[in-house]
Amino acid sequence: MTQSAAPEQRRQSVPVFVGKVKVGGGAPIVVQSMTNTDTADVDATALQVAALAHAGSELVRVTVNNDAAAAAVPEIRRKLDGLGVGVPIIGDFHYNGHVLLQRFPECAAALDKYRINPGNVGTKRRDEQFAQIIAVAVANGKPVRIGVNWGSLDQQLLTEMMDANAASADPKDSREVMIEAMVESALAAVLAAAAIRMAYLQRRLRALEEQAITDPLTGAFNRRHMQDTLATMITSRRAKSAAVAACRSRSISSLIDESFSM
């Protein structure tokens, strides 16, 4: 009799709610699908999302690539709700997400998660545009999927790392440098997003402190809640920074598998 293999150990992660669906943190693996309709076609997209949900998809991603698609998202959500289909919708953004999310606030509110790749946010104003997306997400209480892959890697970062490697006395294989760049890009974007959220919460705390002057009872309660939130964020950021430092100190071979699951 052959022995069964030991169960695979899952990487510990922080749980995130996409709508009402829990992802990570020991939750069951979630099935996600993506539509292949023109998102601007409200009826076709809503029907396909509903069909995917009925087939077992727990999350559905749609491309939000232009004004027409962004304007259609709230109507798609309304049609799905009318059909009794509550599956969360994820918006897939490339290059112009910062514009669309700000130009169409109903779209930003209707989506349950934003999906971006740091390398596809922009070039000369990449950091600014990335910050705009994160700010909209924080203001709307939405999670952001920050991912990297070969096709959307930050080319500026990759070039810098390739140049440094070429000048090294013991250069690494180019594939190894690319994997390092993927990990570095994801970690840098995550920490930048955390810093943006921290700044937003600090501004909210200052506003609540001013409110406490004019409305002592409500203001004091809200201020206490925001202080607790900030305390949690600070603890989380310290732990995350320590984890990033630990990742960067390990050999690249131990990061290869993780780079495809972050």
C-alpha positions as CSV (number, residue, x, y, z in Angstrom):
1,M,0.0,0.0,0.0
2,T,1.4,3.3,-0.9
3,Q,1.5,6.0,1.7
4,S,-0.4,9.2,1.0
5,A,1.7,12.4,0.7
6,A,1.8,14.8,3.6
7,P,-0.5,17.8,3.1
8,E,1.1,20.8,1.6
9,Q,1.8,23.6,4.2
10,R,0.2,26.9,3.1
11,R,2.1,30.1,3.5
12,Q,0.7,32.2,6.3
13,S,-1.0,35.3,5.0
14,V,-3.2,38.2,6.2
15,P,-6.9,37.6,5.5
16,V,-8.6,40.1,3.2
17,F,-12.3,40.4,2.4
18,V,-13.3,40.9,-1.2
19,G,-16.9,41.9,-0.7
20,K,-18.1,39.2,1.6
21,V,-15.6,36.6,0.4
22,K,-12.6,35.9,2.7
23,V,-9.3,35.4,0.9
24,G,-6.1,34.2,2.6
25,G,-5.5,33.8,6.4
26,G,-6.3,30.1,6.3
27,A,-9.6,30.6,4.4
28,P,-10.5,28.0,1.8
29,I,-9.0,28.6,-1.7
30,V,-11.3,30.8,-3.7
31,V,-12.2,30.3,-7.3
32,Q,-11.9,33.4,-9.5
33,S,-12.9,33.8,-13.2
34,M,-12.7,36.6,-15.7
35,T,-15.2,37.7,-18.3
36,N,-14.3,37.9,-22.0
37,T,-17.0,40.4,-23.0
38,D,-16.7,44.0,-23.8
39,T,-17.3,45.4,-20.3
40,A,-19.1,48.4,-21.8
41,D,-21.8,45.9,-23.0
42,V,-23.7,45.9,-19.7
43,D,-26.2,43.1,-20.5
44,A,-23.6,40.7,-22.0
45,T,-21.2,41.3,-19.1
46,A,-23.8,41.0,-16.4
47,L,-25.1,37.8,-17.9
48,Q,-21.7,36.3,-18.2
49,V,-20.8,37.2,-14.6
50,A,-24.0,35.6,-13.4
51,A,-23.3,32.5,-15.4
52,L,-19.8,32.2,-13.9
53,A,-21.2,32.7,-10.5
54,H,-23.8,30.0,-11.0
55,A,-21.0,27.7,-12.3
56,G,-19.1,28.1,-9.0
57,S,-16.9,31.2,-9.5
58,E,-16.7,33.0,-6.1
59,L,-15.0,36.1,-7.6
60,V,-15.3,37.5,-11.1
61,R,-12.9,39.9,-12.7
62,V,-13.8,42.4,-15.5
63,T,-11.5,44.6,-17.5
64,V,-11.9,48.3,-16.9
65,N,-9.9,49.8,-19.7
66,N,-11.8,52.9,-20.9
67,D,-14.5,55.4,-20.0
68,A,-17.3,53.3,-21.4
69,A,-16.2,50.3,-19.3
70,A,-15.9,52.3,-16.1
71,A,-19.3,53.9,-16.6
72,A,-20.8,50.5,-17.2
73,V,-19.5,48.9,-13.9
74,P,-22.2,50.4,-11.6
75,E,-25.0,49.3,-13.9
76,I,-23.5,45.8,-14.1
77,R,-23.5,45.7,-10.3
78,R,-27.2,46.9,-10.2
79,K,-28.3,44.3,-12.8
80,L,-26.5,41.5,-10.9
81,D,-28.1,42.6,-7.6
82,G,-31.5,42.6,-9.4
83,L,-30.8,39.0,-10.4
84,G,-29.9,38.0,-6.8
85,V,-26.2,37.5,-7.8
86,G,-24.0,38.9,-5.1
87,V,-20.6,37.7,-6.5
88,P,-17.9,40.3,-5.9
89,I,-16.6,42.1,-9.0
90,I,-12.9,42.9,-9.4
91,G,-11.7,45.6,-11.7
92,D,-8.6,44.9,-13.8
93,F,-6.7,48.1,-14.5
94,H,-3.7,48.8,-16.8
95,Y,-2.0,52.2,-17.3
96,N,-5.1,54.4,-16.9
97,G,-6.6,53.1,-13.7
98,H,-5.7,56.2,-11.8
99,V,-7.7,58.3,-14.3
100,L,-10.8,56.0,-14.5
101,L,-11.1,55.5,-10.7
102,Q,-11.1,59.3,-10.1
103,R,-13.2,60.2,-13.1
104,F,-15.9,57.6,-12.3
105,P,-16.4,57.5,-8.5
106,E,-19.4,55.2,-8.9
107,C,-17.2,52.6,-10.5
108,A,-14.7,52.9,-7.7
109,A,-17.5,52.3,-5.2
110,A,-19.2,49.5,-7.1
111,L,-16.0,47.3,-7.5
112,D,-15.1,45.0,-4.6
113,K,-11.3,45.0,-5.4
114,Y,-8.9,46.7,-7.7
115,R,-6.3,44.7,-9.6
116,I,-3.1,46.4,-10.7
117,N,0.5,45.6,-11.6
118,P,3.2,48.2,-10.5
119,G,4.8,48.0,-13.9
120,N,1.6,48.8,-15.7
121,V,0.7,51.9,-13.7
122,G,2.8,54.4,-15.8
123,T,6.3,55.4,-16.6
124,K,7.4,59.0,-15.8
125,R,4.7,59.6,-13.2
126,R,4.3,56.0,-12.1
127,D,4.7,56.7,-8.3
128,E,2.2,59.5,-8.4
129,Q,-0.3,57.5,-10.4
130,F,0.1,54.5,-8.2
131,A,-0.5,56.7,-5.1
132,Q,-3.7,58.0,-6.7
133,I,-5.1,54.5,-7.1
134,I,-4.2,53.5,-3.6
135,A,-5.8,56.7,-2.2
136,V,-9.1,55.9,-4.0
137,A,-9.0,52.4,-2.6
138,V,-8.4,53.6,0.9
139,A,-11.2,56.2,0.6
140,N,-13.6,53.5,-0.6
141,G,-12.4,50.8,1.8
142,K,-11.4,48.5,-1.1
143,P,-8.6,45.9,-1.2
144,V,-6.0,46.2,-4.0
145,R,-4.3,43.2,-5.6
146,I,-0.7,44.2,-6.3
147,G,0.9,41.7,-8.5
148,V,3.9,41.2,-10.8
149,N,4.6,38.9,-13.8
150,W,7.0,38.7,-16.7
151,G,4.8,40.8,-19.0
152,S,4.2,43.7,-16.6
153,L,7.4,44.0,-14.7
154,D,8.7,47.5,-13.8
155,Q,11.1,48.0,-16.7
156,Q,13.0,50.8,-14.9
157,L,13.7,48.6,-11.9
158,L,14.6,45.7,-14.1
159,T,17.1,47.8,-16.1
160,E,18.7,49.1,-12.9
161,M,19.1,45.6,-11.5
162,M,20.3,44.2,-14.8
163,D,22.9,47.0,-15.0
164,A,24.1,46.4,-11.4
165,N,24.3,42.7,-12.1
166,A,26.3,43.2,-15.3
167,A,28.8,45.3,-13.3
168,S,29.1,42.7,-10.6
169,A,32.3,40.6,-10.3
170,D,30.1,37.5,-10.1
171,P,27.0,38.2,-12.2
172,K,23.9,36.1,-11.8
173,D,21.9,34.5,-14.6
174,S,19.5,37.0,-16.2
175,R,16.4,34.8,-15.2
176,E,17.5,35.0,-11.6
177,V,17.8,38.8,-11.7
178,M,14.3,39.0,-13.3
179,I,12.9,36.9,-10.4
180,E,14.6,39.2,-7.9
181,A,13.2,42.2,-9.7
182,M,9.7,40.7,-9.5
183,V,9.9,40.2,-5.8
184,E,11.5,43.6,-5.2
185,S,8.8,45.3,-7.3
186,A,6.0,43.6,-5.4
187,L,7.4,44.3,-1.9
188,A,8.2,48.0,-2.7
189,A,4.7,48.5,-4.0
190,V,3.1,46.9,-0.9
191,L,5.1,49.0,1.5
192,A,4.3,52.2,-0.5
193,A,0.6,51.3,-0.4
194,A,0.8,50.8,3.4
195,A,2.5,54.2,3.8
196,I,-0.2,55.9,1.7
197,R,-2.9,54.3,3.8
198,M,-1.1,55.4,7.0
199,A,-1.0,59.0,5.8
200,Y,-4.7,58.9,4.9
201,L,-5.6,57.6,8.4
202,Q,-3.4,60.3,10.0
203,R,-5.2,63.0,8.1
204,R,-8.5,61.5,9.2
205,L,-7.4,61.5,12.8
206,R,-6.5,65.2,12.6
207,A,-10.0,65.9,11.1
208,L,-11.6,63.9,14.0
209,E,-9.6,65.8,16.5
210,E,-11.1,69.0,15.1
211,Q,-14.5,67.5,15.2
212,A,-14.1,66.6,18.9
213,I,-13.9,70.3,19.6
214,T,-17.3,71.0,18.2
215,D,-19.0,67.7,19.0
216,P,-17.2,66.3,22.0
217,L,-19.2,63.1,22.4
218,T,-19.2,61.8,18.8
219,G,-15.8,63.3,18.1
220,A,-14.2,61.6,21.1
221,F,-15.6,58.2,20.1
222,N,-14.5,58.5,16.5
223,R,-11.1,59.7,17.5
224,R,-10.6,56.7,19.8
225,H,-11.5,54.3,17.0
226,M,-9.1,56.0,14.6
227,Q,-6.3,55.9,17.2
228,D,-6.9,52.2,17.6
229,T,-6.8,51.7,13.8
230,L,-3.6,53.7,13.6
231,A,-2.0,51.6,16.4
232,T,-2.9,48.4,14.5
233,M,-1.5,49.9,11.3
234,I,1.8,50.8,13.0
235,T,2.2,47.3,14.4
236,S,1.3,45.8,11.1
237,R,3.8,48.0,9.2
238,R,6.6,47.0,11.7
239,A,5.9,43.4,11.2
240,K,5.7,43.8,7.4
241,S,8.9,45.7,7.3
242,A,10.6,42.9,9.3
243,A,9.2,40.4,6.9
244,V,10.5,42.3,3.9
245,A,13.9,42.6,5.5
246,A,13.9,38.8,6.1
247,C,12.9,38.2,2.5
248,R,15.6,40.4,1.1
249,S,18.2,38.6,3.3
250,R,17.4,35.1,2.0
251,S,19.0,33.6,-1.1
252,I,17.0,34.0,-4.3
253,S,16.5,30.2,-4.6
254,S,14.3,30.2,-1.6
255,L,12.2,33.0,-3.1
256,I,11.5,31.6,-6.5
257,D,8.4,29.7,-5.6
258,E,7.0,32.5,-3.3
259,S,7.5,35.1,-6.1
260,F,4.7,33.4,-8.1
261,S,2.2,33.3,-5.1
262,M,2.6,36.8,-3.7
